[in-house]
């Protein structure tokens, strides 16, 4: 009997050791990420996304790691959210290219509050719920308080300068540019340089980080009065993959995101200042509209987007979102 007892005791001890070895050697979870821009591009959203990945990889302590698969060369920008929803990748840092699937995302650039307020007031939760139908989890912003500039071959110093201007556009910009009296021309990001070089368009909107796109080579001016107060980039994840993680690892992802959102404004301000200097040193001149026209310009940009969304989402849904993101 004593021998049987010792055998059972030994087996139990061995199982504990083996379990410990199994836990120690548990395979690290690797999440594959896509970016709408080249991962090496100098841009605020790219820098914030990379900083978030570093935080996650450190906090996860070998249990989880995020690796960047690449940018548009892996999946075209318009296909990246769909690829993540279908599980072909786990994460994407993208912008509003999937607005046809989730129209609510088109309000991202209109927010006048901080990421912390967006979380506290329910805006992020609203976006998260809206994305569930395509199997996507909203992690959070990758830039804010950045805005969109217009880069042009000729100076823009008054609203009348937009009249008849051929300007690069997509569906999100079109109603605004029509209000300005410009002629919007649909064009992908990869086509902007060539379009300006060949004269297909004489101006193009983008965030301030255009040096790596070479826009200082094909335009001479930037309108410094940015429209839409926030950047429209965001980190999204496959919902089922997120839910498959332990609560501990889910918290790692979200806690790291909340940390980077608190640091985001300083990162954006520093990088934007450096980028503007780089463009000015390359010969670009920044202009301003008269103050009253600048205010009208920004108001027209916001109003045109909300008017467009009234038809897509309905007035009640738009009013709900306005109540969350606008500060009167």
Long-range contacts (C-beta under 8 A, 24 or more apart in sequence): 26-63, 28-62, 28-63, 28-64, 28-65, 29-63, 29-64, 29-65, 29-245, 29-249, 30-64, 30-65, 30-66, 30-67, 31-64, 31-65, 31-66, 31-67, 31-90, 31-91, 31-237, 31-241, 32-67, 32-69, 32-89, 32-90, 32-91, 33-66, 33-67, 33-68, 33-69, 33-89, 33-90, 33-91, 33-92, 33-93, 34-68, 34-69, 34-70, 34-71, 34-74, 34-75, 34-80, 34-83, 34-84, 34-89, 34-91, 34-92, 34-93, 34-94, 35-68, 35-70, 35-71, 35-92, 35-93, 35-94, 36-71, 36-72, 36-77, 36-80, 36-92, 36-93, 36-94, 36-95, 36-97, 36-233, 37-71, 37-72, 38-71, 38-72, 38-212, 39-68, 39-70, 39-71, 41-209, 41-212, 42-209, 42-211, 42-212, 42-271, 42-275, 43-207, 43-209, 43-212, 43-271, 44-142, 44-143, 44-146, 44-207, 44-209, 44-231, 44-267, 44-268, 44-271, 44-272, 45-93, 45-142, 45-143, 45-207, 45-231, 45-233, 46-93, 46-142, 47-267, 47-271, 48-141, 48-142, 48-143, 48-260, 48-264, 48-267, 48-268, 49-93, 49-142, 49-235, 51-260, 51-263, 51-267, 52-142, 52-235, 52-256, 52-257, 52-260, 55-256, 55-259, 55-260, 56-252, 56-253, 56-256, 59-252, 59-255, 59-256, 60-249, 60-252, 63-248, 63-249, 64-245, 64-249, 64-252, 66-91, 72-190, 77-188, 77-189, 81-134, 81-136, 81-236, 82-134, 84-136, 84-236, 84-237, 84-238, 85-134, 85-135, 85-136, 85-238, 85-239, 86-135, 87-238, 87-240, 87-241, 89-238, 90-237, 90-238, 90-241, 91-139, 91-235, 91-236, 91-237, 91-238, 92-235, 92-236, 93-142, 93-233, 93-234, 93-235, 93-236, 94-233, 94-234, 94-236, 95-232, 95-233, 95-234, 96-172, 96-232, 98-134, 99-171, 99-172, 101-134, 102-127, 102-130, 102-131, 102-133, 102-134, 102-136, 103-309, 103-312, 103-313, 104-130, 104-313, 104-317, 104-321, 105-130, 105-131, 105-232, 105-234, 106-172, 106-305, 106-308, 106-309, 106-312, 107-305, 107-309, 107-318, 107-321, 107-325, 108-141, 108-230, 108-232, 108-234, 109-148, 109-228, 109-229, 109-230, 109-231, 109-232, 109-305, 110-228, 110-229, 110-230, 110-302, 110-305, 110-306, 110-325, 110-326, 111-144, 111-229, 111-230, 111-325, 112-229, 112-230, 112-325, 112-326, 112-327, 113-325, 113-327, 114-144, 114-261, 114-265, 115-140, 115-141, 115-144, 115-261, 115-262, 115-264, 116-258, 116-261, 116-262, 118-324, 118-325, 119-258, 119-261, 121-324, 121-325, 122-324, 123-321, 123-324, 123-325, 126-320, 126-321, 126-324, 131-236, 131-239, 132-239, 135-238, 135-239, 135-240, 136-236, 136-237, 136-238, 136-239, 137-236, 137-237, 137-238, 137-239, 137-242, 137-243, 138-234, 138-235, 138-236, 139-234, 139-235, 139-236, 139-237, 139-253, 139-254, 139-257, 140-234, 140-235, 140-254, 140-257, 140-258, 140-260, 140-261, 141-230, 141-231, 141-233, 141-234, 141-235, 141-261, 141-264, 142-231, 142-233, 142-234, 142-235, 142-264, 143-207, 143-230, 143-231, 143-233, 143-264, 143-268, 144-230, 144-231, 144-261, 144-264, 144-265, 144-268, 145-229, 145-230, 145-231, 145-264, 145-265, 145-268, 145-269, 146-207, 146-208, 146-226, 146-230, 146-231, 146-268, 146-272, 147-207, 147-226, 147-227, 147-228, 147-229, 147-230, 147-231, 148-205, 148-206, 148-207, 148-226, 148-227, 148-228, 149-205, 149-206, 149-207, 149-208, 149-210, 149-222, 149-223, 149-224, 149-226, 150-203, 150-204, 150-205, 150-222, 150-223, 151-196, 151-203, 151-204, 151-205, 151-206, 151-210, 151-215, 151-219, 151-221, 151-222, 151-223, 151-284, 152-202, 152-203, 152-204, 152-219, 152-220, 152-221, 152-222, 152-223, 153-196, 153-202, 153-203, 153-218, 153-219, 153-220, 153-221, 154-202, 154-220, 154-221, 155-220, 155-221, 155-285, 155-287, 156-203, 156-221, 156-223, 156-287, 156-289, 157-287, 157-288, 157-289, 158-289, 158-290, 158-293, 159-289, 159-293, 159-296, 159-297, 165-202, 165-203, 166-200, 166-201, 166-202, 166-203, 167-201, 167-202, 167-203, 167-204, 167-205, 168-192, 168-195, 168-196, 168-201, 168-203, 168-204, 168-205, 169-205, 172-305, 173-205, 175-304, 175-305, 175-307, 175-308, 176-227, 176-300, 176-301, 176-304, 176-305, 178-304, 179-300, 179-304, 180-297, 180-300, 189-213, 193-217, 193-218, 207-231, 208-272, 208-275, 208-276, 208-279, 209-271, 209-272, 209-275, 210-275, 210-279, 211-275, 211-278, 211-279, 211-282, 216-279, 216-282, 216-283, 216-284, 219-284, 220-283, 220-284, 220-285, 221-284, 221-285, 221-286, 221-287, 222-279, 222-284, 222-285, 222-286, 222-287, 223-286, 223-287, 223-288, 223-289, 224-286, 224-287, 224-288, 225-288, 225-289, 225-294, 225-297, 225-298, 227-297, 227-298, 227-301, 228-301, 228-302, 228-305, 231-268
